[in-house]
């Protein structure tokens, strides 16, 4: 029966081509829209994760309690061994140490005298280790407006706002003035290798990026780090997975009586980030649900109208002696075949588009530049995200809605009376 119906649909394109085309386009739109919506939400979270929280962050319990003060005297020791353990036990994430510190930057003139001074918030990140993805997740190659990327531990990148404040350019020297891990006074000279602009409002107003080894040298933090940041390999944040990992780690590795024991935080544990994660999840569910319902109504209506237009054919089949149940079931089988064909094709097209935008993104730089004076952290390039649910979400509108519409239309078959049927045939 299935083979017979499939041949009939292929030969009679008036019954199959247009419905399959509509389902294909609709399912492709559903898959891409949901993938792009998830990717956009993830992009918003990723900016905060890269700068402040990571998808997971490991610090000491004492550092967590005083984190607003950047207390590097409470930093993690034996970081290399801890990262090795994390990589072995949690291979779904990649882990990287980071030092966060603050102080003053001194910009000298040509005579070596102070020209300008200003506060700085600096990040010591791992630029040079094999396999490090810091350059990738910070997107520094794209964000550089002058100079080059760091080549050695004494090179630094500063934000364009900080460079303007200090009246310095790439190639000049600056001196960091602050305190070491042991709270001793320290000064350390960096070369300005390049100047970057995150284009995220005031986020990078006083920001400097240096290599981890340079930060350790400046702050006497050998084999230590303020925190260890963890990110999923896909850079997609899964809140349930992150919370489960954080809970498991703290239950097995963290000692509440030891203030220097490692303590893991998920992205949602940062300041107000839990609310943001919940709101973004709720917004995505609402918008995706509304869109899905609208699409289902459209395809349900198409199935209904398709069934209604075939009442003449149904009447003829009944007059020839075919049972009402057999006619009804054959219409449902046809709807399933059409729905599956359109859904598979549409899902393939939607996933292809989603993957392309995931890899290349859509650049909204010109629009975001209008918010340059805002304190909002906004990405300039939005990416979609291929997630497992995109492989089956299209079957809900593509098959289910189409079949339901056909089933509803087909109920009228059981109301056809033979007297009325012959009257129609006479006409």
C-alpha positions as CSV (number, residue, x, y, z in Angstrom):
1,X,0.0,0.0,0.0
2,X,2.8,2.5,0.9
3,X,4.6,1.7,-2.3
4,X,1.4,2.1,-4.3
5,X,0.6,5.5,-2.7
6,X,4.1,6.7,-3.1
7,X,4.1,6.0,-6.9
8,X,0.7,7.7,-7.1
9,X,2.1,10.9,-5.4
10,X,5.2,10.9,-7.7
11,X,3.1,10.6,-10.8
12,X,0.4,13.1,-9.8
13,X,2.5,16.2,-9.0
14,X,-0.5,18.3,-8.4
15,X,-1.1,16.4,-5.2
16,X,2.5,16.2,-4.0
17,X,4.8,18.9,-5.4
18,X,3.2,22.0,-3.9
19,X,2.6,20.5,-0.5
20,X,6.1,19.1,-0.3
21,X,7.5,22.5,-1.4
22,X,5.6,24.3,1.3
23,X,6.6,21.9,4.0
24,X,10.2,22.0,2.9
25,X,10.4,25.8,3.0
26,X,8.5,25.9,6.3
27,X,10.6,23.3,8.1
28,X,13.8,24.9,6.8
29,X,12.7,28.2,8.2
30,X,11.8,26.6,11.5
31,X,15.1,24.8,11.9
32,X,17.2,27.8,10.9
33,X,15.2,30.3,13.0
34,X,15.5,28.2,16.2
35,X,19.2,27.5,15.5
36,X,19.9,31.2,15.0
37,X,17.9,32.2,18.1
38,X,19.9,29.7,20.2
39,X,23.1,30.9,18.7
40,X,22.3,34.5,19.3
41,X,21.4,33.9,22.9
42,X,24.7,31.9,23.3
43,X,26.6,34.8,21.7
44,X,25.3,37.1,24.4
45,X,26.3,34.7,27.1
46,X,29.7,34.0,25.5
47,X,30.9,37.6,25.7
48,X,30.4,37.6,29.4
49,X,31.9,34.1,29.7
50,X,35.1,35.1,27.9
51,X,35.7,38.2,29.9
52,X,34.4,37.4,33.4
53,X,33.1,33.9,34.1
54,X,33.9,31.2,31.7
55,X,31.3,28.4,31.2
56,X,33.0,27.1,34.4
57,X,35.5,28.8,36.6
58,X,37.7,27.3,39.3
59,X,39.0,29.5,42.1
60,X,39.8,29.0,45.7
61,X,37.0,29.4,48.2
62,X,38.7,32.4,49.8
63,X,39.1,34.1,46.4
64,X,35.4,33.6,45.6
65,X,34.4,35.3,48.9
66,X,36.6,38.3,48.1
67,X,36.4,38.2,44.3
68,X,35.4,41.9,43.9
69,X,38.8,42.9,45.4
70,X,40.8,40.7,43.0
71,X,42.7,39.1,45.9
72,X,45.6,37.4,44.1
73,X,47.1,36.5,47.5
74,X,44.3,34.0,47.7
75,X,45.0,32.5,44.2
76,X,45.3,28.9,43.1
77,X,48.6,27.1,43.4
78,X,49.8,24.1,41.4
79,X,47.7,25.2,38.5
80,X,49.4,23.0,35.9
81,X,48.5,19.8,37.7
82,X,45.0,20.9,38.4
83,X,44.4,21.7,34.7
84,X,45.8,18.3,33.8
85,X,43.3,16.7,36.2
86,X,40.4,18.7,34.8
87,X,41.3,17.8,31.2
88,X,41.3,14.1,32.2
89,X,38.1,14.1,34.2
90,X,36.1,16.6,32.2
91,X,37.2,16.2,28.5
92,X,34.1,18.0,27.2
93,X,35.7,21.3,28.3
94,X,39.0,22.9,27.6
95,X,40.7,24.6,30.5
96,X,42.9,27.7,30.7
97,X,44.5,29.6,33.6
98,X,44.0,33.3,34.0
99,X,45.3,36.1,36.2
100,X,43.1,39.2,36.8
101,X,44.9,42.2,38.3
102,X,44.5,45.9,38.6
103,X,46.7,48.9,39.2
104,X,48.1,52.0,37.5
105,X,49.6,52.4,34.0
106,X,52.3,54.9,33.6
107,X,53.0,56.3,30.1
108,X,56.4,58.0,29.9
109,X,57.4,60.8,27.5
110,X,60.6,60.8,25.4
111,X,62.6,61.9,28.4
112,X,61.3,59.0,30.6
113,X,59.2,61.3,32.7
114,X,55.5,60.5,33.3
115,X,53.3,61.8,30.5
116,X,50.0,60.2,31.6
117,X,48.8,57.8,34.2
118,X,45.5,55.9,34.5
119,X,43.9,52.9,36.2
120,X,44.0,49.6,34.4
121,X,42.2,46.3,34.7
122,X,44.5,43.7,33.2
123,X,44.0,40.0,32.2
124,X,46.9,37.6,32.0
125,X,45.8,35.0,29.5
126,X,47.6,32.1,27.9
127,X,48.6,33.3,24.4
128,X,51.5,31.0,23.6
129,X,50.8,27.5,24.9
130,X,50.2,24.7,22.3
131,X,46.5,24.2,21.8
132,X,45.5,27.5,23.5
133,X,42.3,28.9,22.1
134,X,42.4,32.3,23.9
135,X,43.1,34.2,20.6
136,X,40.1,32.5,19.1
137,X,37.6,33.1,21.8
138,X,38.7,36.7,22.3
139,X,38.6,37.2,18.5
140,X,41.7,39.4,18.8
141,X,42.8,39.1,15.2
142,X,39.5,40.7,14.1
143,X,39.4,43.3,16.9
144,X,42.9,44.7,16.5
145,X,42.8,48.3,15.2
146,X,46.6,48.9,15.3
147,X,49.8,47.0,15.8
148,X,50.2,43.2,16.0
149,X,49.4,40.3,18.4
150,X,51.9,39.7,21.2
151,X,55.1,37.8,20.4
152,X,56.7,37.5,23.8
153,X,55.8,37.7,27.5
154,X,56.5,41.5,27.7
155,X,54.1,42.4,25.0
156,X,50.7,43.8,25.9
157,X,47.5,44.7,24.1
158,X,45.5,47.7,25.4
159,X,42.1,48.9,24.5
160,X,41.6,51.9,22.1
161,X,39.9,53.8,24.9
162,X,42.8,53.3,27.3
163,X,45.3,54.2,24.5
164,X,43.5,57.4,23.9
165,X,43.4,58.2,27.7
166,X,47.1,57.6,28.0
167,X,47.9,59.2,24.6
168,X,50.0,56.2,23.5
169,X,50.4,54.2,20.4
170,X,51.5,50.7,19.4
171,X,55.3,50.3,19.8
172,X,55.6,52.5,22.9
173,X,56.4,51.3,26.4
174,X,54.2,51.5,29.5
175,X,54.8,50.6,33.1
176,X,52.4,48.8,35.3
177,X,52.4,49.9,38.9
178,X,50.7,47.6,41.5
179,X,51.2,44.9,44.0
180,X,52.5,41.4,43.8
181,X,50.8,38.2,45.0
182,X,52.5,38.8,48.4
183,X,51.2,42.4,48.5
184,X,54.6,43.9,47.8
185,X,55.0,46.9,45.6
186,X,55.9,46.1,42.0
187,X,56.6,47.9,38.7
188,X,56.9,46.1,35.4
189,X,57.4,47.4,31.8
190,X,55.3,46.2,28.9
191,X,55.6,46.9,25.2
192,X,52.4,47.9,23.5
193,X,52.2,45.4,20.7
194,X,48.7,46.3,19.6
195,X,45.6,48.2,20.3
196,X,42.1,46.6,20.2
197,X,38.5,47.6,20.3
198,X,36.0,45.2,21.6
199,X,33.1,47.5,20.4
200,X,31.1,46.5,23.5
201,X,30.4,49.8,25.2
202,X,32.4,50.6,28.3
203,X,33.5,47.0,28.8
204,X,37.1,47.6,27.6
205,X,37.5,51.2,28.8
206,X,40.5,50.4,31.0
207,X,41.4,46.9,29.7
208,X,44.9,45.5,29.1
209,X,45.7,42.0,27.9
210,X,49.1,40.4,28.5
211,X,50.4,36.9,28.3
212,X,50.1,34.7,31.4
213,X,53.9,34.4,31.7
214,X,54.3,38.2,31.7
215,X,51.6,38.6,34.4
216,X,53.2,35.9,36.5
217,X,56.6,37.6,36.2
218,X,55.1,41.0,37.1
219,X,53.1,39.7,40.1
220,X,55.5,37.0,41.4
221,X,52.8,34.3,40.7
222,X,54.9,31.4,39.5
223,X,52.7,28.4,38.8
224,X,49.7,30.3,40.3
225,X,46.6,31.8,38.7
226,X,43.6,33.8,39.9
227,X,41.2,31.3,38.2
228,X,41.0,28.5,35.7
229,X,38.4,29.1,33.0
230,X,36.6,26.2,31.3
231,X,34.7,26.4,28.0
232,X,32.9,23.7,26.0
233,X,34.7,22.8,22.8
234,X,31.8,24.1,20.8
235,X,31.6,27.3,22.9
236,X,27.9,26.5,23.4
237,X,26.7,27.0,27.0
238,X,24.4,24.2,28.3
239,X,23.2,25.4,31.7
240,X,22.1,22.0,33.0
241,X,25.3,20.4,32.0
242,X,27.4,23.2,33.6
243,X,25.5,23.1,36.8
244,X,25.7,19.3,37.1
245,X,29.5,19.5,36.5
246,X,29.9,22.3,39.1
247,X,28.0,20.3,41.7
248,X,29.9,17.1,41.0
249,X,33.3,18.8,41.2
250,X,32.5,20.7,44.4
251,X,31.1,17.5,46.1
252,X,34.3,15.5,45.3
253,X,37.2,18.1,45.3
254,X,36.2,21.1,47.4
255,X,36.7,21.1,51.2
256,X,34.5,23.7,52.9
257,X,36.9,23.8,55.9
258,X,39.9,24.7,53.6
259,X,39.8,28.3,52.3
260,X,42.4,27.4,49.6
261,X,40.6,24.3,48.3
262,X,39.4,24.6,44.6
263,X,35.8,25.7,44.2
264,X,34.0,25.6,40.9
265,X,31.4,28.2,39.7
266,X,29.1,27.8,36.7
267,X,28.4,30.8,34.4
268,X,25.0,31.3,36.2
269,X,26.8,31.8,39.5
270,X,28.3,35.1,38.5
271,X,26.7,38.4,39.5
272,X,23.0,38.3,38.2
273,X,24.0,35.9,35.5
274,X,21.6,33.3,36.8
275,X,18.7,35.7,36.2
276,X,20.1,36.4,32.7
277,X,20.4,32.7,31.8
278,X,16.8,32.0,33.1
279,X,15.4,35.0,31.2
280,X,17.2,34.1,28.0
281,X,16.0,30.5,28.2
282,X,12.4,31.6,28.9
283,X,12.5,34.1,26.0
284,X,13.9,31.5,23.6
285,X,11.2,29.0,24.7
286,X,8.4,31.6,24.3
287,X,9.5,32.9,20.9
288,X,10.3,29.5,19.6
289,X,7.0,28.1,20.8
290,X,5.0,31.0,19.3
291,X,6.8,30.5,16.0
292,X,6.3,26.8,16.0
293,X,2.6,27.2,16.8
294,X,2.1,29.6,13.9
295,X,3.9,27.3,11.5
296,X,1.8,24.3,12.7
297,X,-1.4,26.3,12.1
298,X,-0.2,27.1,8.5
299,X,0.6,23.5,7.7
300,X,-2.5,22.2,9.5
301,X,-4.6,24.5,7.3
302,X,-2.8,23.3,4.2
303,X,-3.5,19.7,5.1
304,X,-7.2,20.6,5.8
305,X,-7.6,22.4,2.4
306,X,-5.9,19.7,0.5
307,X,-8.3,17.2,2.0
308,X,-11.3,19.3,1.2
309,X,-10.3,19.8,-2.4
310,X,-10.3,16.0,-2.9
311,X,-14.0,15.4,-1.9
312,X,-14.9,14.7,-5.6
313,X,-12.1,12.1,-5.8
314,X,-13.3,10.6,-2.5
315,X,-16.8,10.4,-3.7
316,X,-15.9,8.6,-6.8
317,X,-13.8,6.1,-4.9
318,X,-16.7,5.4,-2.5
319,X,-19.1,5.0,-5.5
320,X,-16.7,2.4,-6.9
321,X,-17.1,0.4,-3.7
322,X,-14.0,1.4,-1.7
323,X,-14.7,1.4,2.0
324,X,-14.8,4.7,4.0
325,X,-12.1,3.4,6.4
326,X,-9.8,2.4,3.6
327,X,-10.1,5.9,1.9
328,X,-9.5,7.6,5.2
329,X,-6.4,5.6,6.0
330,X,-5.0,6.0,2.5
331,X,-5.3,9.8,2.8
332,X,-3.5,9.7,6.1
333,X,-0.7,7.5,4.6
334,X,-0.3,10.0,1.8
335,X,-0.1,12.9,4.3
336,X,2.6,11.0,6.2
337,X,4.6,10.4,3.0
338,X,4.3,14.0,1.9
339,X,5.2,15.3,5.4
340,X,8.2,13.0,5.7
341,X,9.5,14.0,2.3
342,X,9.2,17.7,3.0
343,X,10.5,17.5,6.5
344,X,13.6,15.5,5.6
345,X,14.4,17.9,2.8
346,X,13.6,21.0,4.8
347,X,15.6,19.8,7.8
348,X,18.6,19.2,5.5
349,X,18.4,22.7,4.1
350,X,17.8,24.3,7.5
351,X,20.8,22.5,9.1
352,X,23.0,23.5,6.1
353,X,22.1,27.2,6.5
354,X,22.4,27.0,10.3
355,X,25.9,25.4,10.0
356,X,27.0,28.0,7.5
357,X,26.0,30.9,9.8
358,X,27.5,29.0,12.7
359,X,30.9,29.1,10.9
360,X,30.7,32.5,9.3
361,X,28.2,34.5,11.3
362,X,26.1,37.6,10.4
363,X,28.0,40.9,10.9
364,X,25.9,43.5,12.7
365,X,28.8,45.8,13.3
366,X,27.2,48.9,11.8
367,X,24.1,48.5,13.9
368,X,26.0,47.8,17.1
369,X,28.2,50.8,16.6
370,X,25.1,52.9,17.3
371,X,25.3,51.5,20.9
372,X,29.0,52.3,21.3
373,X,28.2,54.7,24.1
374,X,26.1,52.1,25.9
375,X,27.3,50.0,28.8
376,X,25.7,46.9,27.2
377,X,27.9,44.0,26.3
378,X,26.8,43.1,22.8
379,X,28.5,40.9,20.1
380,X,29.1,42.4,16.7
381,X,28.7,39.1,14.8
382,X,25.8,36.8,15.6
383,X,26.2,33.1,15.0
384,X,23.6,30.3,14.8
385,X,24.1,27.0,16.6
386,X,23.6,23.5,15.4
387,X,22.1,21.6,18.4
388,X,20.8,18.0,18.6
389,X,17.1,19.1,18.8
390,X,17.3,20.7,15.3
391,X,17.6,17.3,13.8
392,X,14.0,16.4,14.9
393,X,12.2,19.6,15.7
394,X,11.0,20.0,12.1
395,X,9.0,16.8,12.3
396,X,6.5,18.4,14.7
397,X,5.1,20.9,12.1
398,X,6.2,19.1,9.0
399,X,4.6,15.7,9.7
400,X,2.3,16.1,12.8
401,X,0.5,19.3,11.6
402,X,0.1,18.1,8.1
403,X,-1.3,14.7,9.2
404,X,-3.6,16.3,11.8
405,X,-5.0,18.7,9.1
406,X,-5.6,15.7,6.8
407,X,-7.2,13.7,9.5
408,X,-9.6,16.5,10.4
409,X,-10.6,17.0,6.7
410,X,-11.0,13.3,6.2
411,X,-13.6,12.9,9.0
412,X,-16.1,14.3,6.5
413,X,-15.7,11.0,4.6
414,X,-17.8,9.2,7.2
415,X,-20.6,11.7,6.8
416,X,-21.0,11.1,3.0
417,X,-24.3,9.5,2.2
418,X,-24.7,7.4,-0.9
419,X,-27.9,9.3,-2.0
420,X,-26.0,12.6,-1.9
421,X,-23.0,11.0,-3.5
422,X,-24.9,9.9,-6.6
423,X,-26.6,13.3,-6.9
424,X,-23.1,14.8,-7.0
425,X,-21.9,12.4,-9.6
426,X,-25.0,13.2,-11.8
427,X,-23.9,16.8,-11.7
